[in-house]
Amino acid sequence: MLFNSLVFIFTFLPIAYAVFWILRSARSRYIWLTITGYAFYSYWNPKFCLLMAFSTGVSYCAGLGFLKYEDSRRRKLCLVIPIVTDLSLLGFFKYANFTLSTVSDFGRLLGADIKVPHYDIILPVGISFYTFHTISYIVDSYRRTIRPTRNFFEFAAYVSLFSQLVAGPIVRFRQIEQDLDGVAVADQTRWLGRGIYFFVFGLVEKVVVADGLASPVNAMLAHYTTLSTIGAWAAMLGYTCQLYFDFAGYSAMAVGLGYLFGLRIPQNFNSPYKSLDPSDFWRRWHISLSTCLRDYLYIPLGGNRRGSWMTYRNMMLTMLIGGLWHGAAWTFVVWGAYHGLLLGLYKRFAHQWDQLPARFRQFVMFVLVVIGWVFFRATNFSMAIAVLRTMWIPSRGAGLAGQAGFTALLCAALGWSVFGPNEYDVEREFRWRPAYTYGLALAFGACIAIMAGGRSSPFLYFQF
């Protein structure tokens, strides 16, 4: 089920919302949130609900173990066993075939013909995200950052919360623990305006902007060998905006849905294309992931506490794993390595770089990000190299002739992403005004008309 689908907006959401606020006790609301989460998830494949339930049960038991045991040996067992279990499930479903094919390819490079099986594995939607939820809960419980809950349905509701279940943001338990604990006394109208605003705002970003760019971008990149230099840049700039507005739209909708149920889900984007350097970019892009990688990987590896070279190593390892998290393909690994290299270069030359004019730094950083997205979007290295070659070596081919609508939308999207306000700005300065009612109503109506006229488009980050 998609947020940008008529069945979600006019059937699932109204029922989930109405029943939630009719119920009065915390227990009944936890159970209802859990039920709606599993109903939402089962829309894709009901059998994978068992996988999520198993991961939830293992992580919940680990939390009980941390409450019961004080000795370090048993606490470490409560840390290691569930994390290994969760990562094993993720590894099998997401990386089994990738690992086997890599072994086969490496064997051929050495002159050995290694026969490996290929399994018909369906990747469960959202497994990367809810695995991050359970692991962050386990680690924070072990570190005593949070006190694990004894209420199974509170924890199950946290893991299966449909607003952020399949594509984030990656919400740590401590970030919504207060709201979950106070769910029985939540005020239905307190954040209602914000909830509606962010949901419609995200819907416009997805349906109007991202989906409006998707069709021409996909068409151009499907025939990337025929593109001119202008066409290649237009395609990648279009994808740069498509990816941003698609994922930022989903995140804004998730935040809005959280508010509708009295839960404050943190914002996930802060105008990343306004960033001035690689570190700034990762403070603004997919914030929930970048902070998780920092807190649960980079810092435990040693962070910047063991000298410059170890810092560079930790940066690179973190970004390599971050790239691999996005997908089981070497193009994602290279994308992660590319950003690890950018972070390392910035750390080395930060003083000199920061002396340059801000607009120049923003422009260069934006171009560097676009280059990285080539590997992120490419289906293989041949495509990535061909697109990059066309972008940087003047070439004739298909351009933008006859694509006035795409060009106008692309310019508007670029202008908004580079110069416009973002969700953080709106959150900080939000005041409900009568004009919002008319504006949101028109925007919502336009989105519904677009959705009714065509098939709903899945969010790009569902595949991760």
BELMOBEL-V382932 format. One line per field, one symbol per residue. ss: DSSP state (H for helix, E for strand, L for the rest). phi: phi as a letter, one per 30 degrees, with the letter a starting at -180 (. if undefined). psi: psi as a letter, one per 20 degrees, with the letter a starting at -180 (. if undefined). A space follows every 50 residues. Layout:
ss = ???
phi = ???
psi = ???
//
This chain:
ss = LLLLLHHHHHHHHHHHHHHHHHLLLHHHHHHHHHHHHHHHHHLLLLLHHH HHHHHHHHHHHHHHHHHHLLLHHHHHHHHHHHHHHHHHHHHHHHHHHHHH HHHHHHHHHLLLLLLLLLLLLLLLLLHHHHHHHHHHHHHHHHLLLLLLLL LHHHHHHHHHLHHHLLLLLLLLHHHHHHHHHLHHHLLLLLLHHHHHHHHH HHHHHHHHHHHHHHHHHHHHHHLHHHELHHHHHHHHHHHHHHHHHHHHHH HHHHHHHHHHLLLLLLLLLLLHHHLLLHHHHHHHLLHHHHHHHHHHHHHH HLLLLLLHHHHHHHHHHHHHHHHHHHLLLHHHHHHHHHHHHHHHHHHHHH HHHLLLLHHHHHHHHHHHHHHHHHHHHLLLHHHHHHHHHHHHLLLLLELL LLLHHHHHHHHHHHHHHHHLLLHHHHHHHLLLLHHHHHHHHHHHHHHHHH HHLLLLLLLHHHHL
phi = .cecbddddcbddedddddedddcdddddeddddddddddddddaedddd ddddddddddddddddddccdddddddddddddddddddddddcbddddd dddddddddcicccdbdbcdccdddidddddddddddddddddidbcedd dedddddddceddbdcbiedcdeddbeddddcddcdcdcecdddddeddd edddeddddddddeddddddddbddcdddddddddddddededddddddd dddddddeddciccdddcbbhddcdcaedddddccheddddddddcbddd dkhccbjdddddddddddddddddedadadddddedddddddddddddce ddddddedddddddddddddeddddddddadddedddddddccebcldcc dibddddddddddddddcbddbddddedcdbdbedeeddddddddddddd dddaddcddddddc
psi = pqhlqhhghifgggggggggihqhqgghhggghgghghgghihgohhihh ghgghggghghgghghhhqhqhghhhghggghghgghggggghhjghggg hgggghghhjjpnopqroqnppoppjhhghhhggghggghggikhroqqi oghgghhggjohhkgikaqopqghhjgghghkhhjqohigjgggggghgh ghggggggfghhhgghghggihlhiiqrgghgggghhghghggghghhgg ghhggghghhjkpnpqqiqmmhjjqirhghgiihpmhhghhghghigggh iickikrghhggghgggghghhghhhqmqhhhghgghghhgggghghhkg gggiiqqghghggghgghggghighhhqirhgggggggghhiopqqbpcj pjlggggghggggggghhirrahgggghjpppqhhhggghgggggggggg hhirpppqqhihi.
//
